Amino acid sequence: VIEEAPLPTALGPPPDAGTAQALQRAAFELCGKAVAFCKELGHDDMAAMLRPLKARLEFGVKKELLALKGLAAEATPALLRCLFDAGFQAPKHLLKPHTRPRLLALLARRHQTHYVKQPGDAAVDRGASGGPSH
């Protein structure tokens, strides 16, 4: 008789960040090989099903954040999640003129809560209005 155990018990403690990143990279590479293999065999439908998974593994984000990932290469998954949760679910949402104040407020709030000033950091020029200078 096989005894079932809760998943966290069966898997043990979660891996450290370096190990998790290495596993993610290996899964991305394997998925890429599977896509190429499927295409070589003429299974384009299977390759098309694997492509979104490959993109998620490459960027380390959930499916709903993939549309935002194209904004900037340096955008972190945490920043993308913050934007998504604030209602900016696609790049086109960021381009609308009426969203600019909300976006700036969100980024300023995120900057205050996540940024730790390091010794020697230069002051940011906020211009006369208190916002970023143009």
C-alpha positions as CSV (number, residue, x, y, z in Angstrom):
1,V,0.0,0.0,0.0
2,I,1.4,3.4,-1.0
3,E,0.9,6.2,1.5
4,E,0.2,9.6,0.1
5,A,1.8,12.6,1.6
6,P,1.1,16.3,1.2
7,L,3.1,17.8,-1.6
8,P,5.3,20.1,0.6
9,T,6.2,17.0,2.7
10,A,7.0,14.9,-0.3
11,L,9.2,17.5,-1.9
12,G,11.0,18.7,1.2
13,P,12.2,22.2,1.8
14,P,12.0,24.6,-1.1
15,P,15.3,25.1,-3.1
16,D,17.4,28.2,-2.6
17,A,17.1,31.0,-5.2
18,G,20.2,29.8,-7.1
19,T,18.9,26.3,-7.5
20,A,15.4,27.5,-8.4
21,Q,16.9,29.7,-11.1
22,A,19.0,26.9,-12.5
23,L,16.0,24.6,-12.6
24,Q,14.0,27.3,-14.3
25,R,16.7,27.8,-16.9
26,A,17.0,24.0,-17.5
27,A,13.2,23.7,-17.9
28,F,13.3,26.6,-20.4
29,E,16.0,25.0,-22.5
30,L,14.2,21.6,-22.4
31,C,11.0,23.3,-23.5
32,G,12.8,25.0,-26.3
33,K,14.2,21.6,-27.5
34,A,10.7,20.1,-27.3
35,V,9.3,22.9,-29.4
36,A,12.0,22.4,-32.0
37,F,11.5,18.6,-31.9
38,C,7.7,19.0,-32.4
39,K,8.2,21.3,-35.4
40,E,10.7,18.9,-36.9
41,L,8.2,16.1,-36.7
42,G,5.5,18.3,-38.2
43,H,3.5,18.7,-35.0
44,D,3.0,22.4,-35.3
45,D,0.0,22.3,-33.1
46,M,2.0,20.8,-30.2
47,A,4.8,23.3,-30.7
48,A,2.3,26.1,-30.6
49,M,1.0,24.8,-27.3
50,L,4.5,24.7,-25.8
51,R,5.6,28.2,-26.9
52,P,3.7,30.1,-24.2
53,L,5.2,27.8,-21.6
54,K,8.6,28.4,-23.0
55,A,8.1,32.2,-22.8
56,R,6.9,31.9,-19.2
57,L,9.9,29.8,-18.2
58,E,12.3,32.2,-20.0
59,F,11.0,35.3,-18.1
60,G,9.9,33.6,-14.9
61,V,6.4,35.1,-14.9
62,K,2.9,33.8,-14.9
63,K,0.8,33.8,-18.1
64,E,-1.0,37.0,-17.4
65,L,2.2,39.0,-17.1
66,L,3.6,37.9,-20.5
67,A,2.0,40.9,-22.4
68,L,3.8,43.3,-20.1
69,K,7.2,41.6,-20.3
70,G,7.8,43.3,-23.7
71,L,7.9,46.7,-22.0
72,A,11.6,46.6,-21.0
73,A,14.2,43.9,-20.7
74,E,15.1,45.1,-17.2
75,A,11.5,44.9,-15.9
76,T,11.4,42.5,-13.0
77,P,8.6,40.0,-12.4
78,A,7.8,42.0,-9.2
79,L,7.4,45.2,-11.1
80,L,5.3,43.5,-13.8
81,R,3.0,42.1,-11.1
82,C,2.7,45.5,-9.4
83,L,1.7,47.1,-12.8
84,F,-0.8,44.2,-13.5
85,D,-2.4,44.4,-10.1
86,A,-2.8,48.2,-10.5
87,G,-4.8,47.6,-13.7
88,F,-2.1,48.0,-16.3
89,Q,-2.6,44.6,-17.9
90,A,-1.2,45.4,-21.4
91,P,1.3,47.9,-22.8
92,K,-1.5,49.8,-24.5
93,H,-3.0,50.5,-21.0
94,L,0.2,52.4,-20.1
95,L,0.0,54.6,-23.2
96,K,-3.4,56.2,-22.5
97,P,-2.9,59.9,-21.4
98,H,-5.4,59.6,-18.4
99,T,-3.4,56.8,-16.9
100,R,-0.1,58.8,-16.5
101,P,-0.9,60.3,-13.0
102,R,-1.9,56.9,-11.7
103,L,1.2,55.2,-13.2
104,L,3.5,57.8,-11.8
105,A,1.9,57.5,-8.3
106,L,2.2,53.8,-8.4
107,L,5.9,53.9,-9.5
108,A,6.7,56.5,-6.8
109,R,5.0,54.4,-4.1
110,R,6.8,51.3,-5.3
111,H,10.1,53.2,-5.4
112,Q,9.7,54.4,-1.8
113,T,8.8,50.9,-0.5
114,H,11.3,48.8,-2.4
115,Y,14.3,51.0,-2.8
116,V,17.0,50.9,-0.2
117,K,19.4,53.9,-0.5
118,Q,23.0,52.8,-0.8
119,P,25.9,54.9,0.5
120,G,27.1,57.2,-2.3
121,D,23.8,57.2,-4.2
122,A,23.2,60.5,-6.0
123,A,20.0,62.4,-5.4
124,V,17.3,62.1,-8.0
125,D,16.3,65.4,-9.8
126,R,12.6,65.7,-9.3
127,G,12.2,69.1,-10.9
128,A,10.2,72.1,-9.5
129,S,6.9,70.2,-9.4
130,G,8.3,67.4,-7.2
131,G,7.8,64.9,-10.0
132,P,10.4,63.5,-12.4
133,S,11.8,66.2,-14.7
134,H,11.1,66.0,-18.4
